[in-house]
Amino acid sequence: MEAFDYGLNAAATDFDGVNKYIRITDIDDESREFKSDNVTSPDCDISASENYKLQDGDILFARTGASVGKTYRYAINDGFVYFAGFLIRARVKSDFDTDFVYQYTFTKKYNEFIKIMSQRSGQPGVNAQEYAGFSIWNPCSEEQAQIGKLFSTLDDTIAIYKRKLDGLRKLKKAYLQVMFPQAGETVPKVRFEGFDGAWEENALGEMADIMSGITGDTTIYSGNYRLTRIETISSGTVDMQRLGFTNTKPELRYKLNRGDVLYSNINSIEHIGKVARFDEEEDVYHGINLLRLSPKLVESYFLYTYFLTQQVINWAKSRANKAVSQASINQTTLSCQRFRVPNRDEQKAIGNFFYSVDKQVVAHSEKLELLNKLKSAYLQKMFI
């Protein structure tokens, strides 16, 4: 490295339209890209801060806090960027490939270095001198360039899929706001062609059977029969790797059917009302601390999606009993809650639409996971 320099000791201010300010929190934890959703400018005399302006090939290192060791490689298309004081800039010598050096910061060797060097009695940190002391094994310049190009291409592909995934999630969130009636409304803002008229109000207990799960001793490690638990739906889907177990055969009425919706009615206030739709053909039984909604006069995917809307989430938080360590909504309260729903054909159309969006989200998530695993494998095999 040519030099390791500390950043500007300046506060952030509103973006001036030209000069950008990058802080630790502005570096995306996953993609390591410069976030573009909350751009700021340094609150200082720009004309006197030229030394803090990033150049092509510069690499930034987080020097303190929980994100110590996090890195970012400056990209020309990020514009005029100045770096803040809790970051350290490394300027790579001309006879080293920048991409190769940057990718070294994702290796096991680098992570172990950060873990050891950042140990402090207080807040973790690594200073410029310590970063400068990190040694790397490097091949000839031609091989460095080829390795760097490979990982740069892989990172670009990962970034593309991440942006697509983020876009799909934002699109779904937007559609959830306009395809279901808001509070006090009888129709949504956006409908499929051919549907009109007010949505009818019905009690949830009239549209679906609502049941409590099996009680008794369970374990999360082993057993003959699998059971759901709160952790099973913590990600918003039924995670088959986070089931509980029992050796006592549950009654048949506790066996889940495809299309059942699991509802978290006992949880922390921020997670109360979380739902997941059971879409498996395997034998799984309904465990404790979740209510089970079996649709009878409503389409399953429509009902599941309805519970993802902000107005229903807000209702759950407002109705939850917060007098105990965990918030709760009892079965009667949920059963009596009234929701506006359209006819079955429109329910199917809405459910099918969100099912298609969710399938795309899953496909992009799986592709992104595969690419990240591929990069991890290459990092292990192509660096010493």
FENKAFEN-V787473 format. One record per pair of residues at least 4 apart in sequence whose ideal C-beta (glycine too) atoms are under 8 Angstrom apart, sorted by the first residue. I is the first residue (numbers start at 1). GAP is how many residues later the second one is. Records with the same first field share a line. If there is no record, write none. Layout:
I->GAP  GAP
This chain:
1->89  90  91  92  100  131
2->89  90  91
3->86  87  88
4->84  85  86  124  125  127  128
5->46  83  84  86  123
6->57  79  81  82  83  122
7->45  75  76  77  78  79  80  81  82
8->13  34  36  41  44  74  75  76  77
9->76
10->11  32  33  34  39  74  75
11->31  32
12->9  11  28  29  30  31  72
13->27  28  29  30
14->26  27
15->5  24  25  26
16->25
18->23  61  62
19->22  23  27  61  63
20->14  19  20  21  58  59  60  61  62
21->5  18  19  20  21  60  61  62  63
22->4  5  12  32  38  50  59  60  61  62  65
23->61  63  64
24->38  41  43  46  60  62  63
25->42
26->8  9  12
27->5  6  7  8  33  35  40  43  44  45
28->4  5  6  7
29->38  41
30->132
31->124  127  128  131
32->38  39  40  41
33->39  42  126
34->38  41  44  47
35->4
42->4  7  10  40  42
44->4  5
45->4
46->36
49->4  33
52->30  31
53->27  28  29
54->4  6  20  24  27  28  29  35
55->19  36
56->18  20
57->16  17  34  35  41
58->15  16  31  32  33  34
59->12  13  14  15  30  31  33  39  42  43  46
60->11  12  13  14  23  27  28  29  30
61->8  9  10  26  27  28  29  44  65  70
62->5  6  7  8  9  24  25
63->5  23  24  25  62  63  64  65  68
64->4  22  59  60  61  62
65->21  58  59  60
66->58
68->46  50  56  57  58
69->36  41  42  45  49  57
71->31  34
73->25  26  29
74->4  7
83->4  6
88->39  40  43
90->11  41
92->4  5  6  9
95->46
96->4  5  42  45  48
97->4  44  47  48  50  51
98->4  50
99->4  46  48  49  50  52  53
100->4  38  44  45  47  48  51
101->4  35  47
102->46
103->4  44  45  48  276  280
104->5  6  32  279
105->5
106->4  269  273
107->4  272  273  276
108->4  271  272
109->4  27  274  275
110->4  24
111->4
112->4
113->4  21
114->4  12
115->4
117->9  13
118->6  7  8
119->5
120->4  5
126->4  5
127->4
128->4
129->4
130->4
137->246  247
138->6
139->4  5  8
140->4
141->4
142->4
143->4
144->4
145->4
146->4
147->4  235
148->4
149->4
150->4  228  232
151->4  224  227
152->4
153->4
154->4  217  220  221  224
155->4  220
156->4
157->4  214
158->4  210  213  214  217
159->4
160->4
161->4  203  206  207  210
162->4  206
163->4
164->4  200
165->4  196  199  200  203
166->4
167->4
168->4  189  192  193  196
169->4  192
170->4
171->4  186
172->4  182  185  186  189
173->4
174->4
175->4  15  178  179  182
176->4  129  132  133  134
177->5  132  133
178->10  11  12
179->9  10  11  12  171  174
180->8  126  129  131
181->4  5  6  7  18  159
182->7  129
183->128
186->12  13  154
187->4  10  11  12
188->11
191->4  5  155
192->154  157  158  161
195->147  148  150  151  154
197->145
198->142
199->141  142  143
200->140  141  142
201->137  138  139
202->4  5  95  136  137  138  139
203->4  132  133  134  135
204->4  6  89  130  131  132  133  134  135
205->5  129  130  131
206->91
207->88  89  90  91  96  132  134
208->53  85  86  87  88  89  90  95
209->84  85  87
210->81  82  83  121  124  125
211->42  75  80  81  83
212->79  80  119
213->14  15  41  72  73  74  75  76  77  78  79
214->13  32  36  37  40  71  72  73  74
215->73
216->30  32
217->29  31
218->5  9  11  26  27  28  69  70
219->4  25  26  27
220->9  11  22  23  24  25
221->24
222->23
223->21  22  23  24
224->21  22  23  25
225->20  21  22  23  24  25  58  60
226->17  18  19  56  57  58  59
227->16  17  18  19  23  57  58  59  60  61
228->4  5  10  15  16  28  34  56  57  58  59  62
229->13  14  15  58  59  60  61
230->4  34  36  37  59  60
231->8  11
232->6  7  10  11  12  30  44  55  58
233->4  5  6  29  31  41  42  43  57
234->5  8  37  40
235->4
236->38  39  40
237->39  40
238->24  38  39  40  41  42  46
239->4
240->40  42  44
243->41
244->43
246->4  39
250->4  5  35
254->31  32
255->28  29  30  31
256->4  22  24  28  29  30  36
257->21  37
258->20  21  22  23
259->18  19  20  35  36  41  42
260->17  18  26  32  33  34  35  40
261->14  15  16  17  31  32  33  34  39  42  43  46
262->13  14  15  16  24  28  29  30  31
263->10  11  12  27  28  29  30  44  71
264->7  8  9  10  11  25  26
265->7  8  24  25  26  63  64  65  66  69
266->6  23  60  61  62
267->4  5  7  22  59  60
268->4  58  59
269->48  51  53  58
272->44  45  48  55  56  57
273->34  39  40  42  43  44  47  56
275->29  32  33
276->28
277->23  24  27
278->6
280->4
286->4  6
291->40  43
293->10
295->4  5  8
298->4  5  43  49
299->4  45  48  49  52
300->4  51
301->4  50  51  53  54
302->4  39  45  46  48  49
303->4
304->4  47
305->4  45  46  49
306->6  33  35
307->5  6
308->4  5
309->4
310->4
311->4
312->4  27
313->4
314->4
315->4  22
316->4  13
317->10
319->10  14  18
320->7  8  9
321->6  7  8  9
322->5
324->4
329->4  5
330->4
331->4
332->4
333->4
341->6
342->4  5  8
343->4
344->4
345->4
346->4
347->4
348->4
349->4
350->4
351->4
352->4
353->4
354->4
355->4
356->4
357->4
358->4
359->4
360->4
361->4
362->4
363->4
364->4
365->4
366->4
367->4
368->4
369->4
370->4
371->4
372->4
373->4
374->4
375->4
376->4
377->4
378->4
379->4
